[in-house]
Amino acid sequence: MLRIARFFPSLISKRPCSSSSSSASEDSLKPSKTFVKNLNPEELEKYNKTAEQFDIFSYMGKYVPLEMKDEDWKKSLEFTTLDDKVAFWEFLAIKNRRRNGRDNRKNQNIEQFNNFITEQQQKYDNGEMGYGPGLYQLLQNPMRNKKKIHHIEGNKIYESMRSNMPKIALDLQFIQTMKPRHRAELGNQMQYMLSENFAAKRPLLLDFVNLPNEQFVENWMAKSIGYYGGMYCDQTILPGCTTKGIKEYFGPNQKIIYISNYARDVLDGPINADVICLAVSMDNHRESLGAARRANIPAYRLPFHRYVKWKSGPQFLPFPNLVNVFRQVYDSNGDWKMALMNNISRRHLITSEDSEMLKQQQIRRKARLDEKKELIEMIKTATGTE
């Protein structure tokens, strides 16, 4: 610890005055004895190095997981760089915090409901109008019936299938090689995209293509996309899933285009393509453009520069917003300006000089990145990691 203090005194000053972790919480961060016992010599060496790094991270880090399962340790050993390990551990910490927040809100709602029912039961016992299960009942909205909602959603999809609406091909060929936090983020986007598409008056037809591994993608979908892990999947029409390529799946007679921010050609005017392909990826390394070229599909970028003054932040749209843009452009017969303005966050349309809030966000983000870099350097120095 003296060695650490010598190189990084600013981080040592952040050390908690007293240990806030009980023995139980410390044990929750360790793998099981069976996990360690089953490691081969090479894996054991990786584990010892990773455990040493994690000890310092859990002691000095700001975002530390509440628990580390054997599966989490296994993934940690698969990362080759310390930067990726720290990013994964912080992702787990944020995930734990969000889950605890949901659990707390759920418990509060249950408590409030029980208190309400107790109050209503007392009214009912006194001859008043007490409402609740077993008491007086209000007429329920038939639209709240999940089965009816699913049937209505499925019927709208079927109507779209009978029309000439464009299809959206969601290319999953990159999903298996992504970082876990990116997979989780894209899974959330797919969930919201399906939800908004079902809620639309005229939903688009969606299909998942180029599945790299059926079992892997099925597990990812069941875990990240609620529609595929729900109880009533058979009551609506969910997007199809296939390991086939785009042209093989849709056929040679379809007019197919690929959307990429790095394409030279610009998509504008009414949509006359039969199939619009989207790479389910963060696209940090131009994966979309590479996929389009390998599949010999023409690539287009959206006409941001023609209709929008994009002033701050990266120029891309989350998948729910992107699909909404295509739907609105199709319904309006080519009004890209309206569709883009309806689906671009306002923070991208103002400069940082115009917003004090954005300034403060940038300051906090930079401070967080500097703090993270300092922590990684400290772990490298203390453990002798290159």
JODAGI-V735994 format. One record per backbone hydrogen bond with DSSP energy under -0.5 kcal/mol. CO is the residue of the C=O (numbers start at 1). NH is the residue of the N-H. Records with the same first field share a line. If there is no record, write none. Layout:
BEGIN
CO = NH, NH
END
This chain:
BEGIN
1 = 5
2 = 6
3 = 7
4 = 8
8 = 11, 12
9 = 13
11 = 14
12 = 15
20 = 22
22 = 26
23 = 27
24 = 28
26 = 29
27 = 30
28 = 68
32 = 36
33 = 37
34 = 38
36 = 39
40 = 44
41 = 45
42 = 46
43 = 47
44 = 48
45 = 49
46 = 50
47 = 51
48 = 52
49 = 53
50 = 54
51 = 55
52 = 56
53 = 57
54 = 58
55 = 59
56 = 60
57 = 61
62 = 64
69 = 73
70 = 74
71 = 75
72 = 76
73 = 77
74 = 78
75 = 78, 79
76 = 79
81 = 85
82 = 86
83 = 87
84 = 88
85 = 89
86 = 90
87 = 91
88 = 92
89 = 93
90 = 94
91 = 95
92 = 96
93 = 97
94 = 98
95 = 99
96 = 100
97 = 101
98 = 102
99 = 103
100 = 104
101 = 105
102 = 106
103 = 107
104 = 108
105 = 109
106 = 110
107 = 111
108 = 112
109 = 113
110 = 114
111 = 115
112 = 116
113 = 117
114 = 118
115 = 119
116 = 120
117 = 121
118 = 122
119 = 123
120 = 124
121 = 125
122 = 126
123 = 128
124 = 127
128 = 130
129 = 131
130 = 136
132 = 135
136 = 132
140 = 142
141 = 144
142 = 145
145 = 149
146 = 150
147 = 151
148 = 152
149 = 153
150 = 154
151 = 155
152 = 156
153 = 157
154 = 158
155 = 159
156 = 160
157 = 161
158 = 162
159 = 163
160 = 163, 165
166 = 205
167 = 169, 276
168 = 170, 207
169 = 171, 278
170 = 172, 209
171 = 280
172 = 175, 212
174 = 177
175 = 178
179 = 182, 183
180 = 184
181 = 185
182 = 186
183 = 187
184 = 188
185 = 189
186 = 190
187 = 191
188 = 192
189 = 193
190 = 194
191 = 195
192 = 196
193 = 197
194 = 198
195 = 199
196 = 200
197 = 200
200 = 203
204 = 206
205 = 168
206 = 240
207 = 170, 209
208 = 242
209 = 172
213 = 217
214 = 218
215 = 219
216 = 220
217 = 221
218 = 222
219 = 223
220 = 224
221 = 225
224 = 226
225 = 228, 229
226 = 229, 230
232 = 235
233 = 236
236 = 238
240 = 208
242 = 211
244 = 210
245 = 249
246 = 250
247 = 251
251 = 254
254 = 256
255 = 274, 275
257 = 277
258 = 260, 300
260 = 263
265 = 301
266 = 268
267 = 303
270 = 272
274 = 167
275 = 257, 277
276 = 169
277 = 259
278 = 171, 280
279 = 281
283 = 286
286 = 290
287 = 291
288 = 292
289 = 293
290 = 294
291 = 295
292 = 297
293 = 296
298 = 258
299 = 265
300 = 260
301 = 267
302 = 304
303 = 306, 307
304 = 307, 308
308 = 310
309 = 311
314 = 316
318 = 322
319 = 323
320 = 324
321 = 325
322 = 326
323 = 327
324 = 328
325 = 329
326 = 330
327 = 331
328 = 332
329 = 334
330 = 333
334 = 336
335 = 339
336 = 340
337 = 341
338 = 342
339 = 343
340 = 343, 344
345 = 348
346 = 349
347 = 350
348 = 311, 312
351 = 354, 355
352 = 355
355 = 359
356 = 360
357 = 361
358 = 362
359 = 363
360 = 364
361 = 365
362 = 366
363 = 367
364 = 368
365 = 369
366 = 370
367 = 371
368 = 372
369 = 373
370 = 374
371 = 375
372 = 376
373 = 377
374 = 378
375 = 379
376 = 380
377 = 381
378 = 382
379 = 383
380 = 384, 385
END
